[in-house]
Amino acid sequence: MKVERPRATRYLFCAPLLLTDLKTGNATSEYTKDLSLFGCNVVPGDATPLGTRTRIQIAYKGQIFQAFGQVVYVRKGGGCGNCVHQD
């Protein structure tokens, strides 16, 4: 059995974020639980369909980080993963 491994090291990081579906404009308040070079894990995030192009805004200590991404996996009750890219 092949074990799935992340492409890059994940760092524990908990912060509120705003996840916006670029097609519909719908936004939801979520949390990130970790970050990596390629993206973040969004909790709960399971309401966002696989493949959805998103804008992610993470607020931390008075600063806001914004990037565009795409949902690359969804775990029922366990969140989704956003692959972040700078467009």
N, C-alpha and C positions, 0 to 999 in steps of 0.2 A: 504494500500500500504506500503510495506516494504522500509524503507529508507536505502540506502547503506552508510555505515560508514567505514572509513579507520581502519585498524587493529591497527595503532599506530598514535600518534600525528604527524601532518605534520608541518614542520618548513619552512617558507619562505626562500628560498636560490636561488639566481640567479647566475649561473656561466656557462661558456662554457664547453661542454663535447664532447668527441669523442665516438660515438656509433659504435661498430664493430660487424657485423654478424659473429659468429664463424664458420658457415658452409661455407659461400661464401668468407669471408674475406673483404667484402665491408664495408667501413667505411663512416660515415656521421658526419658532424659537426652540433651539436644541442646545446640546452641550457637546463639546469634544472631550474625549477621554485620552487621546494620544495623538501625537504628530509624528510625521516622518518626512523625509526629503520629497516624497511623492504624494502626500496627502494626509488625511486625518480620518479618524473613526468618529462618526456622529451618533449620538445617543439621544432619544430612542431612534429617530431617523428611519424607522421601518415603514413609514407612510409614503416615502419618496421612491417611485419606481426605478428599477434598474435602467441605466442609460440616460437618465434625466440630466440635462446640462444645468448647472447651478452656479449661483454666485454665493460665496461663503464670506461672511463677515464675522471675524472673531474679535471679541472685546476682552482686553486684559490690561489691568492697571492703568486705565485711562487712555489706552491706545487701541486703535482699530486696525486690524489686518484684513485686507480684502483680496480675494482671488477668484478666478473662475475655475470650475471643475466639472466633473461628471461622476455620477453614482456608478461605481464599478462592482459593488456587491451589496446585497440586502440580507440581513439575518432577522428572521421573525423574532420579535421581542428583544433583539440584541443589537440593533443599530444597522448602519450602512457605512460603506467606505466611499469617500470622495477622492478621486484622483485629481489633484490640483495642478493647473497649468496657468501660466501667465500669458494672457492673450493681449 
